[in-house]
Amino acid sequence: MDKSKYLLISSCIFGLVAALHLFRVIGGLSLTLGSWTLPMWASLVVFVVLGLLSYMGNAFRRTGRT
């Protein structure tokens, strides 16, 4: 697999998971893992971080930089 395909696939995955976290915050949905509930502020942080990773991956893919 070349770098361009890798960056495209990873950027899409990061973007999808970021969108799911944003949907969780907007919809007010709870996320429970066992007995632990993920706070809403954590989903906002995850949305920003994964959104940035998705954007940067696409930018690197377009410019050819790694």
Residue, then its C-alpha position, 0 to 999 in steps of 0.5 A: m500500500d502506498k502512502s497516498k492510499y494509507l493517508l486517504i484510508s486513515s483520514c476517512i476513518f478519523g473523520l468518521v469517528a470524529a463525526l460519530h463523537l459530534f453526533r453523540v454530543i449533538g444528540g445528547l447520547s450517553l456512551t457507557l463502557g462497563s460501569w464507566t460513562l464517557p463525559m460529553w467534554a471528552s467527546l468534544v476533545v476527541f472530535v477536535v483531535l480526530g478532526l484535526l488528524s483527518y484534515m492533516g492527513n488529507a492535506f499531506r496526501r494532497t501535497g505529497r508530504t509525509 
